[in-house]
Amino acid sequence: MPTLLIVEDEDKLRKLLIRGLKDRPQWEVKSAETAEKALEILGGERSDLVLTDVRMPGMSGLDLMEALRKQEHPPVCVVMTAYASISTAVEALRMGAVDYLIKPFPNEELLHVLDRIEKEMRLSSENEELKQRLAVYEGPSGLIGSSEPMERLRKSIAKVAPAASTVLILGESGTGKELIARAIHTASPRKDLPLVRVNCGAIPENLLESELFGHVKGAFTGATERRVGRFELAGDGTIFLDEMGDMPLALQVKLLRVLQEREYESVGSSHTSKTGARVIAATNRDLEAATKEGTFREDLYYRLNVVTLQAPPLRDHIEDFEELAEHFVNRIANREGIPAKNLSPDFVAHLVRWRWTGNVRELENVIESALVMGEGDRIEVEDLPNYLRDSRSDNLGDLASPEQVVANQESGEIDLAAATLDDVERHLILQALERSGGNQSKAARQLGVTRRTLGYRREKYGI
């Protein structure tokens, strides 16, 4: 509900204006008899619109506008003036007022102005929300890939970003949980405020509380000065608690209080501090199983699990492999100041079979090694580390041979004795497309290739 502050020194007119706005219940109306009183009100709370008289005892309406312009989020201003001071109204417009009303004015004129401003505010709000949602797709979120799992993830981020709800990101190591948290923050109204990251698994248990909430001087041996905690650093921004599942039970109780009451105490202090930070947590652990084992508090789990996002493992969107690999090639080449290289088809075909237990982080490390160590102008299978070059590795996915796949068909639609390699490959592609109902992403996964590679092969065979 938008708020309107009426600033008018004449009691009768002020009350008349308030009474005339009963037909607009969508506005929350407040009033002040002086500009000084208005500033006092606006010092403690925000108003969307200020309707102010120009001539008042003490501070004038123009002086009030000048003071409001210095605020971080100044309200919209409309001035009221008499016929004799029309030049003053023009000056108010130059100072940023969106409109003026000449006294005496009918109530319908005021309502018309309010309706127009409310519509403009609504459009501005919708436009800002749209920009926040588009930031997930166009901004520097680092979320690479156009597969169905990645598109679903982007849509989920766009929905949750404008809210203040706590978010829990689940996923295996290396799936980009921090990138998802950053994308949420970038697309949120807090994007210009701090995003503070805490790795709960990398900080010793006896230091984690101080890291989160800070400590006062003398709180413990070695505390020679006050330390500002991460929640204080975050302010009204976002705090990202990575590896949340590794947080000790004693500290889980204090985090639960932060989520419930939005308050905490620094180590060694009796002063209660408030926080407006949005909490995004992430873990690769099964928190539901951890609650049953007694290693994670059930009440904290439900407090964190307001909105849950799943970071897909690389094997579930392998059709993004080439796009991810090329992204890492260009990024690493720019960072190291070396020429970028193309990926050979054999290199791509070999690596899409890898199970990628380390997910995208493992892929980035492999690409960096191959780019730095390779000698040609393309990245080849020979440039891979030894464990990846070995086609007998247990971590390579099983790909059925063309003969095995064809033999499993109910009818012998192709004569292997007379078939060429192109015949067999074309047949396999047709079978995969049939099994997947024409879904190219699913067909590519079945064949162990990227969607782009499948597209090349379909074009080659006219499928």
NORURQUI-V492418 format. One record per residue. N is the residue number from 0. RES is the residue in one letter. PHI is phi in whole degrees, -180 to 180 (999 if undefined). BURIAL is # if it has 16 or more other ideal C-beta (glycine too) atoms within 10 Angstrom, else .. Layout:
N/RES/PHI/BURIAL
N/RES/PHI/BURIAL
This chain:
0/M/999/.
1/P/-70/#
2/T/-110/.
3/L/-125/#
4/L/-110/#
5/I/-95/#
6/V/-116/#
7/E/-151/#
8/D/-82/#
9/E/-84/.
10/D/-57/.
11/K/-62/.
12/L/-68/.
13/R/-61/#
14/K/-68/.
15/L/-64/.
16/L/-65/#
17/I/-63/.
18/R/-66/.
19/G/-71/.
20/L/-94/#
21/K/-65/.
22/D/-78/.
23/R/-124/.
24/P/-66/.
25/Q/-73/.
26/W/-99/#
27/E/-91/.
28/V/-104/#
29/K/-129/#
30/S/-145/#
31/A/-146/#
32/E/-89/#
33/T/-140/#
34/A/-67/#
35/E/-62/#
36/K/-65/#
37/A/-62/#
38/L/-64/#
39/E/-64/.
40/I/-66/.
41/L/-73/#
42/G/-74/.
43/G/-106/.
44/E/-153/.
45/R/-99/.
46/S/-123/#
47/D/-82/#
48/L/-140/#
49/V/-118/#
50/L/-106/#
51/T/-127/#
52/D/-71/#
53/V/-86/#
54/R/-98/.
55/M/-142/#
56/P/-60/.
57/G/78/.
58/M/-69/#
59/S/-85/#
60/G/-64/#
61/L/-67/#
62/D/-63/.
63/L/-63/#
64/M/-61/#
65/E/-61/.
66/A/-69/#
67/L/-70/#
68/R/-64/.
69/K/-84/.
70/Q/-73/.
71/E/-64/.
72/H/-126/.
73/P/-67/#
74/P/-76/#
75/V/-70/#
76/C/-122/#
77/V/-127/#
78/V/-108/#
79/M/-115/#
80/T/-149/#
81/A/-88/.
82/Y/-55/.
83/A/-69/.
84/S/-117/#
85/I/-62/.
86/S/-65/.
87/T/-66/#
88/A/-63/#
89/V/-63/.
90/E/-63/#
91/A/-63/#
92/L/-64/.
93/R/-65/.
94/M/-85/.
95/G/118/.
96/A/-63/#
97/V/-87/.
98/D/-168/#
99/Y/-144/#
100/L/-122/#
101/I/-96/.
102/K/-72/.
103/P/-80/.
104/F/-127/.
105/P/-71/.
106/N/-60/.
107/E/-62/.
108/E/-67/.
109/L/-64/#
110/L/-63/.
111/H/-64/.
112/V/-63/#
113/L/-64/#
114/D/-62/.
115/R/-66/.
116/I/-66/#
117/E/-62/#
118/K/-64/.
119/E/-65/.
120/M/-66/.
121/R/-66/.
122/L/-65/.
123/S/-64/.
124/S/-65/.
125/E/-65/.
126/N/-66/.
127/E/-66/.
128/E/-64/.
129/L/-64/.
130/K/-62/.
131/Q/-65/#
132/R/-68/#
133/L/-66/.
134/A/-60/#
135/V/-64/#
136/Y/-91/.
137/E/-108/.
138/G/-80/#
139/P/-80/.
140/S/-80/#
141/G/80/.
142/L/-85/#
143/I/-100/#
144/G/127/#
145/S/-118/.
146/S/-71/#
147/E/-59/.
148/P/-59/#
149/M/-73/#
150/E/-66/.
151/R/-63/.
152/L/-63/#
153/R/-61/#
154/K/-63/.
155/S/-65/#
156/I/-62/#
157/A/-62/#
158/K/-74/.
159/V/-86/#
160/A/-58/#
161/P/-69/#
162/A/-82/.
163/A/-107/.
164/S/-64/.
165/T/-68/#
166/V/-122/#
167/L/-114/#
168/I/-105/#
169/L/-109/#
170/G/163/#
171/E/-67/#
172/S/-62/.
173/G/85/#
174/T/-91/#
175/G/92/#
176/K/-65/#
177/E/-67/#
178/L/-63/#
179/I/-65/#
180/A/-60/#
181/R/-66/#
182/A/-66/#
183/I/-62/#
184/H/-64/#
185/T/-63/#
186/A/-94/#
187/S/-104/#
188/P/-65/.
189/R/-92/#
190/K/-58/#
191/D/-91/.
192/L/-100/#
193/P/-65/.
194/L/-114/#
195/V/-111/#
196/R/-106/#
197/V/-131/#
198/N/-92/#
199/C/-67/#
200/G/-88/.
201/A/-100/.
202/I/-106/#
203/P/-54/.
204/E/-55/.
205/N/-74/.
206/L/-110/.
207/L/-65/#
208/E/-62/#
209/S/-65/#
210/E/-64/#
211/L/-77/#
212/F/-111/#
213/G/80/#
214/H/-147/#
215/V/-95/#
216/K/-61/.
217/G/83/.
218/A/-64/#
219/F/-159/.
220/T/-59/.
221/G/98/.
222/A/-84/.
223/T/-83/.
224/E/-154/.
225/R/-69/.
226/R/-116/#
227/V/-83/.
228/G/-81/#
229/R/-66/#
230/F/-65/#
231/E/-68/#
232/L/-64/.
233/A/-68/#
234/G/60/.
235/D/-98/.
236/G/-85/#
237/T/-128/#
238/I/-117/#
239/F/-107/#
240/L/-97/#
241/D/-83/#
242/E/51/#
243/M/-60/#
244/G/-66/#
245/D/-94/#
246/M/-71/#
247/P/-64/.
248/L/-59/.
249/A/-61/.
250/L/-82/.
251/Q/-60/#
252/V/-61/.
253/K/-72/.
254/L/-68/#
255/L/-58/#
256/R/-64/.
257/V/-61/#
258/L/-70/#
259/Q/-84/.
260/E/-105/.
261/R/60/.
262/E/-147/.
263/Y/-162/#
264/E/-120/.
265/S/-68/#
266/V/-62/#
267/G/84/.
268/S/-116/#
269/S/-102/.
270/H/-83/.
271/T/-90/.
272/S/-106/#
273/K/-101/.
274/T/-135/#
275/G/-112/.
276/A/-70/#
277/R/-85/#
278/V/-102/#
279/I/-119/#
280/A/-115/#
281/A/-145/#
282/T/-160/#
283/N/-101/#
284/R/-91/.
285/D/-86/.
286/L/-67/#
287/E/-63/.
288/A/-68/.
289/A/-64/#
290/T/-67/#
291/K/-70/.
292/E/-80/.
293/G/85/.
294/T/-97/.
295/F/-144/#
296/R/-68/#
297/E/-67/.
298/D/-66/.
299/L/-70/#
300/Y/-58/#
301/Y/-71/.
302/R/-70/#
303/L/-76/#
304/N/-85/.
305/V/-73/.
306/V/-127/#
307/T/-115/.
308/L/-117/#
309/Q/-108/#
310/A/-82/#
311/P/-70/#
312/P/-68/#
313/L/-60/#
314/R/-65/#
315/D/-89/#
316/H/-141/#
317/I/-64/#
318/E/-66/#
319/D/-88/#
320/F/-56/#
321/E/-62/#
322/E/-63/#
323/L/-66/#
324/A/-62/#
325/E/-65/#
326/H/-61/#
327/F/-68/#
328/V/-57/#
329/N/-68/.
330/R/-66/.
331/I/-69/#
332/A/-62/#
333/N/-65/.
334/R/-68/.
335/E/-90/.
336/G/69/.
337/I/-122/.
338/P/-66/.
339/A/-77/.
340/K/-129/#
341/N/-83/.
342/L/-97/#
343/S/-73/#
344/P/-56/.
345/D/-65/.
346/F/-61/#
347/V/-66/#
348/A/-61/.
349/H/-70/#
350/L/-80/#
351/V/-68/#
352/R/-84/#
353/W/-68/#
354/R/-79/.
355/W/53/#
356/T/-66/.
357/G/-92/#
358/N/58/#
359/V/-64/#
360/R/-64/.
361/E/-65/#
362/L/-61/#
363/E/-61/#
364/N/-64/.
365/V/-65/#
366/I/-63/#
367/E/-63/#
368/S/-62/.
369/A/-67/#
370/L/-69/#
371/V/-76/.
372/M/-87/.
373/G/-67/#
374/E/-110/.
375/G/-84/.
376/D/-92/.
377/R/-129/.
378/I/-87/#
379/E/-113/#
380/V/-58/#
381/E/-65/.
382/D/-83/#
383/L/-77/#
384/P/-59/.
385/N/-55/.
386/Y/-65/.
387/L/-90/#
388/R/-76/.
389/D/-71/.
390/S/-69/.
391/R/-92/.
392/S/-58/.
393/D/-67/.
394/N/-92/.
395/L/-89/#
396/G/-66/.
397/D/-80/.
398/L/-110/.
399/A/-66/.
400/S/-71/.
401/P/-54/#
402/E/-63/.
403/Q/-66/.
404/V/-65/#
405/V/-66/#
406/A/-64/.
407/N/-81/.
408/Q/-72/.
409/E/-65/.
410/S/-127/.
411/G/-80/.
412/E/-83/.
413/I/-140/#
414/D/-93/.
415/L/-63/.
416/A/-65/.
417/A/-106/.
418/A/-82/#
419/T/-89/.
420/L/-61/.
421/D/-63/.
422/D/-61/#
423/V/-65/#
424/E/-63/#
425/R/-62/#
426/H/-64/#
427/L/-62/#
428/I/-64/#
429/L/-61/.
430/Q/-64/#
431/A/-65/#
432/L/-65/#
433/E/-67/.
434/R/-65/.
435/S/-92/#
436/G/67/.
437/G/87/.
438/N/-77/.
439/Q/-67/#
440/S/-65/#
441/K/-67/#
442/A/-62/#
443/A/-63/#
444/R/-63/#
445/Q/-62/#
446/L/-85/#
447/G/74/#
448/V/-129/#
449/T/-82/#
450/R/-63/#
451/R/-65/#
452/T/-62/#
453/L/-61/#
454/G/-62/.
455/Y/-61/.
456/R/-67/#
457/R/-64/#
458/E/-66/.
459/K/-62/.
460/Y/-97/.
461/G/65/.
462/I/-91/.
